[in-house]
C-alpha cells in the first residue's frame, strides 16, 4: 500500500509516534475489503490486492512475496518519508523544444 500525502497523520499513528485512540490504531482508520478479502486503507494512493506466493525468512525479518491479483488506485500525490522527515514529490516540467 502506498499512502497519499494527505495521510501523514496515519503514518505517524502506525509508526507509533502518536498514541492510538483507545489503543486501537486500526480502529482510527477507515478500511475497505478487496477482492481477495484483504483489508486496504480507504484513501490510499495505491493498494495491491495479492495472494501469498512465498514467505522468506531473512535474518530477523519475514519477507512476503505476493502474486498481484488487482490494483486499486486513488488520487493524489505519494507520502514521502526520508531522513527522518516528510517531503513532497516535485513534478518535472517539460519545456517545449
Secondary structure, 3 states (H helix, E strand, C coil): CECEHHHHHHHHHHCCCCCCHHHCCHHHCCEEECCCCCEEECCCCEEEEEEEEEEEEECCEEEEEEEEEEEEECCCCECEEECCEEECCCCCCCCCC
